[in-house]
Amino acid sequence: MATNPPSGDGHRNGAVKGRSQVLNPKTGLYTKRNTENGQFMDVKTTGGKFKGVRKEK
């Protein structure tokens, strides 16, 4: 299997596990959620989506 060099440069390879994001219809911003207990973690203040975090339906 191929790797993405250089290793250790601080970027993420692949998706973030155990997290999901959902769009808040009132504010229009995405909110990150922990899938283990459903707790809301963070809100994306600059607009757009979180990178590498799956969306909920």
N, CA, C and O of each residue as an XYZ file, in Angstrom:
228
protein
N       0.841     -1.176      0.000
C       0.000      0.000      0.000
C       0.887      1.242      0.000
O       1.912      1.280      0.681
N       0.500      2.228     -0.747
C       1.296      3.446     -0.865
C       1.063      4.365      0.324
O       0.004      4.340      0.950
N       2.064      5.171      0.621
C       1.954      6.174      1.683
C       1.993      7.561      1.062
O       2.310      7.721     -0.116
N       1.670      8.547      1.861
C       1.694      9.931      1.392
C       2.871     10.650      2.034
O       2.725     11.208      3.122
N       4.037     10.652      1.386
C       5.190     11.320      1.984
C       5.041     12.824      1.898
O       4.276     13.275      1.046
N       5.689     13.625      2.686
C       6.549     13.200      3.793
C       5.716     12.920      5.041
O       4.754     13.633      5.324
N       6.082     11.898      5.773
C       5.337     11.579      6.991
C       5.737     12.530      8.112
O       6.862     13.028      8.146
N       4.808     12.775      9.026
C       5.098     13.650     10.156
C       5.021     15.126      9.848
O       5.535     15.932     10.624
N       4.391     15.522      8.730
C       4.309     16.946      8.403
C       3.036     17.597      8.918
O       2.765     18.755      8.600
N       2.238     16.863      9.718
C       1.106     17.462     10.396
C      -0.208     17.409      9.647
O      -1.204     17.920     10.160
N      -0.271     16.818      8.457
C      -1.559     16.737      7.762
C      -2.181     15.371      7.977
O      -1.497     14.398      8.295
N      -3.508     15.318      7.796
C      -4.276     14.121      8.056
C      -4.394     13.301      6.780
O      -4.624     13.849      5.702
N      -4.235     11.974      6.906
C      -4.491     11.057      5.800
C      -5.789     10.322      6.086
O      -5.880      9.593      7.074
N      -6.798     10.503      5.238
C      -8.066      9.814      5.424
C      -9.053     10.621      6.243
O      -8.806     11.775      6.593
N     -10.181      9.982      6.542
C     -11.270     10.659      7.235
C     -11.078     10.638      8.742
O     -10.363      9.789      9.276
N     -11.722     11.582      9.424
C     -11.722     11.633     10.881
C     -12.722     10.595     11.384
O     -13.857     10.556     10.908
N     -12.322      9.759     12.333
C     -13.201      8.698     12.828
C     -13.925      9.155     14.092
O     -13.390      9.928     14.886
N     -15.137      8.667     14.259
C     -15.910      8.974     15.454
C     -16.519     10.355     15.470
O     -16.942     10.826     16.525
N     -16.577     11.024     14.316
C     -17.147     12.365     14.234
C     -18.090     12.456     13.055
O     -17.943     11.727     12.074
N     -19.057     13.350     13.152
C     -19.947     13.647     12.040
C     -20.290     15.128     12.114
O     -20.049     15.785     13.128
N     -20.851     15.640     11.038
C     -21.239     17.048     11.033
C     -22.655     17.178     10.512
O     -23.115     16.396      9.680
N     -23.330     18.192     11.030
C     -24.708     18.443     10.639
C     -24.865     19.956     10.447
O     -24.248     20.748     11.159
N     -25.688     20.341      9.487
C     -25.920     21.749      9.198
C     -26.996     22.296     10.115
O     -28.087     21.731     10.202
N     -26.698     23.395     10.804
C     -27.668     24.071     11.656
C     -28.519     24.973     10.760
O     -27.988     25.923     10.184
N     -29.818     24.708     10.626
C     -30.635     25.499      9.706
C     -30.841     26.949     10.135
O     -31.076     27.810      9.288
N     -30.757     27.233     11.434
C     -30.955     28.618     11.893
C     -29.765     29.501     11.564
O     -29.936     30.628     11.100
N     -28.559     28.997     11.799
C     -27.368     29.810     11.584
C     -26.732     29.579     10.229
O     -25.997     30.436      9.737
N     -27.005     28.417      9.606
C     -26.394     28.087      8.326
C     -24.955     27.610      8.467
O     -24.230     27.543      7.473
N     -24.523     27.275      9.694
C     -23.160     26.820      9.938
C     -23.159     25.336     10.289
O     -24.139     24.811     10.816
N     -22.046     24.670      9.990
C     -21.914     23.250     10.313
C     -21.452     23.075     11.747
O     -20.628     23.840     12.249
N     -21.998     22.049     12.405
C     -21.656     21.720     13.781
C     -21.081     20.319     13.808
O     -21.657     19.396     13.232
N     -19.935     20.154     14.481
C     -19.292     18.855     14.592
C     -19.840     18.117     15.798
O     -20.056     18.706     16.857
N     -20.068     16.792     15.624
C     -20.683     15.981     16.662
C     -19.847     14.746     16.936
O     -19.237     14.188     16.024
N     -19.817     14.319     18.190
C     -19.160     13.085     18.580
C     -20.160     11.952     18.387
O     -21.273     12.025     18.907
N     -19.787     10.899     17.648
C     -20.745      9.829     17.369
C     -20.886      8.858     18.530
O     -21.840      8.080     18.558
N     -19.961      8.877     19.494
C     -20.061      7.969     20.642
C     -21.232      8.335     21.546
O     -22.025      7.468     21.915
N     -21.347      9.620     21.907
C     -22.406     10.023     22.830
C     -23.324     11.097     22.243
O     -24.234     11.555     22.934
N     -23.117     11.510     21.002
C     -23.981     12.474     20.345
C     -23.786     13.907     20.801
O     -24.592     14.777     20.471
N     -22.732     14.163     21.550
C     -22.485     15.505     22.083
C     -21.936     16.419     20.992
O     -21.079     16.019     20.204
N     -22.447     17.667     20.956
C     -21.938     18.649     20.008
C     -20.584     19.141     20.491
O     -20.394     19.398     21.680
N     -19.636     19.272     19.553
C     -18.269     19.596     19.932
C     -17.839     20.990     19.500
O     -17.257     21.731     20.292
N     -18.119     21.354     18.255
C     -17.539     22.570     17.703
C     -18.449     23.100     16.596
O     -19.195     22.338     15.980
N     -18.384     24.411     16.346
C     -19.133     25.041     15.262
C     -18.136     25.689     14.323
O     -17.200     26.355     14.763
N     -18.334     25.495     13.047
C     -17.449     26.081     12.035
C     -17.857     27.529     11.826
O     -18.894     27.799     11.220
N     -17.056     28.464     12.318
C     -17.433     29.872     12.296
C     -17.132     30.551     10.968
O     -17.748     31.572     10.661
N     -16.207     30.021     10.166
C     -15.845     30.673      8.915
C     -16.730     30.259      7.755
O     -16.525     30.723      6.633
N     -17.711     29.397      7.996
C     -18.583     28.931      6.930
C     -17.980     27.731      6.224
O     -16.789     27.453      6.363
N     -18.796     27.029      5.474
C     -18.325     25.830      4.790
C     -18.389     24.619      5.697
O     -18.970     24.659      6.781
N     -17.770     23.520      5.222
C     -17.823     22.259      5.941
C     -16.484     21.963      6.599
O     -15.455     22.520      6.219
N     -16.512     21.073      7.600
C     -15.286     20.570      8.196
C     -14.622     19.620      7.209
O     -15.313     18.855      6.536
N     -13.292     19.653      7.110
C     -12.581     18.770      6.197
C     -12.473     17.374      6.788
O     -12.068     17.210      7.938
N     -12.833     16.376      6.004
C     -12.636     14.991      6.401
C     -13.631     14.459      7.400
O     -13.442     13.354      7.910
N     -14.696     15.202      7.705
C     -15.710     14.749      8.667
C     -16.967     14.427      7.878
O     -17.421     15.233      7.067
N     -17.538     13.227      8.122
C     -18.709     12.819      7.349
C     -19.946     13.600      7.751
O     -20.049     14.080      8.880
N     -20.895     13.726      6.811
C     -22.137     14.446      7.059
C     -23.219     13.480      7.523
O     -23.257     12.328      7.091
N     -24.090     13.947      8.393
C     -25.275     13.183      8.809
C     -26.398     13.478      7.833
O     -26.396     14.504      7.153
N     -27.350     12.571      7.772
C     -28.519     12.803      6.912
C     -29.666     13.318      7.738
O     -30.745     13.576      7.203
